[in-house]
């Protein structure tokens, strides 16, 4: 168990850019605190800054904003991620004593274990793997189902910043980590994929996603016998909080 628990902070009011709120968690981590945030975003899309290279990006971004779907830029890499009702985000910020090259994989595995443990408590077994054809595919997705038929249920990302001088030790290797996971809880899989594909088409990126490669917690739980005395989103959020402080952090 972590000797210093994470402190959960409230997310920004609806209508503001949640990515700007998330990056502020690093300022809290720079004070030596471990901080976490569970948040939901309105209907929107999130892309890395690499999308700025597409000639059609700004036009597509303006068009989608007019349709009520803002497109926000994040600091971490990867690909496009749809956001909206039925999708929960977990953001963690904390300090480590080694640089990204030594710990990035451990940070991903820690995040996968936090999410995976929470889902196991709800009767949903997952594992980490790439799921070709899913949005923002990566090696450290969480997937549900047999490896050859696996469907993505969560994605992970991370962003690093050197810790301030006041936190450094003699080796000057202390860094701050922002680790992020997006978990599809009850969102309409067809809708979020259609929205993602429409944006990719308008930017001219050439990317296309397959809705059959993604699954929600709600769908994965169909055959799980469980007492549902609270909403599914509340159950998942509670499970994530319970899981977090029981799993050792990478150092």
Protein Blocks (a to p, Z undefined) as FASTA:
>chain_A
ZZbdcdddddddehiafklmmmmmmmmmmnopacdddddddddddddfklmmpmklmmmm
mmmmmnopacdddfbecddddedehiacdddddddfbdfklmmmmmmmmmmmmmmmmmmm
nopacdddddehiahiafkbccedjfklcccfbdcddddddddfklpcfkopaccddddd
dddfkbcfklmmmmmmmmmmmnonopacdfklpccfklmmmmpccddfbcfklmmmmmmm
mmmmmpccdZZ
